[in-house]
Amino acid sequence: MSRTVSRRKLLASTAAGAAAVAMRFPAPAIAQAAPFRLGLLTVKTGPLAQGGILMEQGVLTYLKEKNYTLGGRKTDLFTADTGGNPAGAKTKAQELVERDKVDAIVGPLAAFELYAISEYIIQQKMPTLSLAAADNLTQRTPNPFLLRASATSSQATQPLGHYAATELKHKRTVTVSEDFAFGHEQMGGYQAAFAKDGGCVVNKLWPPLVTPDYTPYIAQIGDCDSVCQGFAGSNPLRFMKQYANAGMKYPVLAGEAGADDFLLKSFGDEALGLVSAAPYTLDLESDGNQRFVSGMLKNFDAIPGQYAALLYGNCQVLDAGLHAAGGDISDKEKFMAVLKNVSLTDTPRGPLKFDHLNNVIGTIYIRRTGREGAKYGLKLWNKTIKTYENVSQFWTWPEREFLAHPVYSRDYPPLMKC
Amino acid sequence: MTVRYALLAAAILALIAVPYAITEQYYVNIASQILLYAVFALGLNILVGYGGLVSLGHAGLSGAASYAAAYLLAAGHGHVVAIAGALAAGLLTTAGFAALSLRASGISFIMITLALGEIIWGLAYRWISITNGDNGISVATRPAPFGLSLASADGFYDATLIVFLIAVAACAIFVHSPFGAALAGTRDQPRRMNALGFHVWMVRFWAFMFSGLLSAVAGILFVYYNEFISPQALALTASAEGLLMVISGGAGTLLGPVVGAALVVIVKNVVSAYIARWNFLLGAIFVLIVVFMPEGLVPGSVRLFRAAWRGARRRKPAAAAAAPASMPAGEPKP
């Protein structure tokens, strides 16, 4: 700890200084050539692993397609498995940021994971392109370093509510969804938009995330024109089967995860007629989607759904942002501003751009599940029957009016007598 | 005994040196996590190892403290109020747990603690006006006691280390006190202890309270470390993980839970970066522990080490003949 400088130290530091000067000339070239370090926060173990692995496949498909080059820079991918819990997400975000020194993060999957790292990504100024749908992070408590190119929970169910009321002419709906924030926000969006066009949600059922048997909930469904389910993961499979087995005939509507295209191979006849709303649809006829789907089939022999498609889209946004910034991401605030201005037309989900709160504005597809048009060896197919273009997270409400009400929850909007 | 103290001093010095030896912030954070989970496991070990009462609801106790701290901080109170409130909430919850679950023992005790833990988890999940449901509560700042900021990885590690050392010392004193002996007595021979005039229920109750205190402290560290709390931290898996730490390290030993915490945290957070199937690995390690060291890593290693040492001595016949077989007395088996 002595402060005296020995001759040896002096020599060493002089040499180091000289070396640094000598290195200065090639230094910018090295910075240009330094690979872009992309972090992926996903879930590869535990109950959410299925979606998490699809996320990784989406990212890998894009990187392979671009030969691991984003915005003209060679890209290294660092994947971390959060285990699907908030503490794991925090630790793994630290691993990516502090140990792997990543330049941007794509992921995480679940809302509670995103909430757990929200403060941290602000502290670290880490550009994060999430899949998690936690509404408020682009609404009442926006995070300047979060860009959501996927969708809020309610972004797809609000058009679904409109469609049910105006086109399907339903008057009364019973909603049933998992008892967690994603379910609450999806069903809240449906209820608010449905009510706006004269519909009425007559009952809301909330089975827990892990429910072995939905029969007690299905037994409570009645006196309605339709049932709206917002299940996620593989729960839609079990719900639809038990619903059909119970002899229920009310038409079923579903949120983005309730009829995800990757479930098509596992659904049976019970899914026929299911009407769903989603930000991505497998049947979209576009070059962007064609490239993505054939990449997924080639690399993983997997028929993708929105988990993979939206992560693929995140990488596209990042790629475009890096191009626009000329590969320079030293100033993270500036890079976020560039990313926000990205607007793409050829993503798997169609055109997308961003609002001033960093949330995507894109197309929402209303699909009906049937046999017609099935491709890739599938027996069932989600066929698009209506598209809503340029759907924002606020649906048709003015932003100020939308943000004045509380975030959609179990109790908001409240159940009305009707 | 001197060897023991030398080892202890070396261990403490090594722990103090961690932030200096490891320049990578990430690993300092991992070290902090090990220490805070070790505090949790030490608390659980008081009940499991010394009291013979296996609890599957301890995450509820630390979670109650975490939520109390996060709620008070979100309501705009200072850190002193938040920490005091968290300890109070943790202890109150523990008292409730103890009063209900100590009516039973054995399997029934496990099931009651499990049920109570699930109730706390359900409250955290459903009482949205207080807990914000599964979106959780964020904590904006870490405290800065005596002007020393805990915001950095090193600062937080130092604070956690101090708490950890106090917790280890408290456990050592507790275990070696007459009360600790009484607790071990209620584990091995509750009826005799009763006949000897000990109030078995009361002994267990206060042991539960001490265990709950350590859990609450771990809960406070947890919420400050993550700066976030959500119901997942209170789930059954979190309780079970704590139990695994205790059992794999060695229940009823002071060091066992610490080693167990290190094992679980390292496999979960560090090894998982290299091995995708890290939970298989964790499972395999536990199977190996159960097969080769059913008493846990620490006592098992000590046993193997002693056996090897004795074997080495026996191979030197001269030494063996000269010295009368002085069997090391060995620690009384808990």
Interface residues (C-beta under 8 A of the other chain):
Chain A: K44 T45 A80 D81 G83 N85 P86 A87 G88 K90 T91 K92 Q94 E95 E98 R99 A111 F112 Y115 A116 S118 E119 Y120 A134 N136 D179 F180 A181 H184 S409 R410 D411
Chain B: E24 Q25 Y26 Y27 N29 I30 Q33 Y125 I128 G133 D134 N135 G136 S138 A140 F222 N226 E227 F228 S230 Q232 A233 K268 N269 S272 A273 A276 R277 W278 N279
